[in-house]
């Protein structure tokens, strides 16, 4: 899997939220950012998402229906792993230490994590 651009993420967020296969025209009609994009631009983003194996297309009549190959949570998990790999050299401890050092993690967060580890 590959990372998505910000524009690709906006399209995928719409598709995940829709909960059903969507067409290019639905995306353009319902996504505020798409109003600024030409139809070919949206199709280019959709083609990139297909190449990245994040989206699949099924031809129905004259239009393609687009639906996700992965869930939003699966993509989030991928992004988190990539972030930890890229920024913290793959060290989860380094990531958590950074949160602690910056005061971004609370005692309640730590307690919640501890309960989760004990399961």
C-alpha positions in Angstrom: 0.0 0.0 0.0 1.1 3.6 -0.7 0.3 6.8 1.1 -2.5 9.0 -0.3 -2.2 12.7 -1.2 -4.4 15.1 0.6 -6.7 15.3 -2.4 -6.9 11.5 -2.6 -7.7 11.4 1.1 -10.6 13.8 0.7 -12.1 11.6 -2.1 -11.6 8.5 0.0 -13.2 10.1 3.1 -16.3 10.8 1.0 -16.4 7.2 -0.4 -15.9 5.7 3.1 -18.7 7.9 4.5 -21.0 7.1 1.6 -21.0 3.4 2.5 -21.9 2.3 -1.1 -20.2 2.4 -4.5 -20.2 5.9 -6.0 -19.7 7.4 -9.4 -17.4 10.3 -10.5 -20.4 12.6 -10.8 -21.6 11.8 -7.2 -18.1 12.7 -6.0 -18.1 15.9 -7.9 -21.6 16.8 -6.7 -21.1 15.9 -3.0 -17.4 16.8 -2.3 -17.0 20.6 -1.8 -13.3 20.5 -3.0 -14.3 18.7 -6.2 -16.3 21.7 -7.3 -12.9 23.4 -7.9 -11.6 20.3 -9.8 -12.4 19.4 -13.4 -13.8 16.0 -14.0 -10.5 14.8 -15.5 -8.8 15.8 -12.3 -11.2 13.7 -10.2 -10.7 10.8 -12.6 -6.9 11.1 -12.3 -7.2 10.9 -8.5 -9.5 7.9 -8.8 -7.0 6.2 -11.2 -4.1 6.8 -8.7 -6.2 5.3 -5.9 -6.9 2.2 -8.0 -3.2 1.9 -8.8 -2.4 2.1 -5.0 -5.0 -0.7 -4.5 -7.0 1.5 -2.2 -10.0 1.7 -4.5 -11.6 -0.5 -7.1 -13.8 0.3 -10.1 -16.7 -1.6 -11.6 -18.1 -0.6 -14.9 -21.9 -0.4 -14.8 -23.5 0.9 -18.0 -21.6 4.0 -19.1 -20.2 4.9 -15.6 -17.7 3.4 -13.2 -18.8 2.6 -9.7 -16.0 3.1 -7.2 -15.7 1.3 -3.9 -12.9 1.0 -1.3 -10.6 -2.1 -1.2 -9.7 -1.2 2.4 -11.5 0.4 5.4 -10.7 3.8 6.8 -9.3 2.1 9.9 -7.0 -0.1 7.9 -5.6 3.0 6.1 -5.2 4.8 9.4 -3.3 1.8 10.8 -1.0 1.9 7.7 -0.4 5.7 8.2 0.5 5.2 11.9 3.0 2.4 11.1 4.6 4.5 8.4 4.8 7.5 10.6 6.5 5.5 13.4 8.8 3.9 10.8 9.7 7.2 9.2 9.9 9.6 12.2 10.8 7.3 15.0 12.9 4.7 13.1 10.2 2.0 13.8 10.4 2.5 17.6 7.0 2.5 19.3 8.8 3.3 22.5 10.4 6.3 20.9 7.0 7.5 19.7 5.4 7.1 23.2 8.5 8.7 24.8 8.1 11.7 22.5 4.4 12.0 23.5 5.4 11.9 27.2 8.2 14.4 26.8 5.9 16.9 25.1 3.1 16.4 27.6 0.8 15.1 24.9 -0.1 12.0 26.8 -2.0 12.1 30.1 -1.9 9.8 33.1 -5.4 8.6 32.1 -4.0 7.7 28.6 -1.2 5.7 30.2 -3.7 3.9 32.6 -5.9 3.1 29.6 -2.9 1.7 27.7 -1.9 -0.4 30.7 -5.4 -1.9 31.0 -5.3 -2.7 27.3 -1.9 -4.4 27.6 -3.2 -6.6 30.5 -6.0 -8.0 28.3 
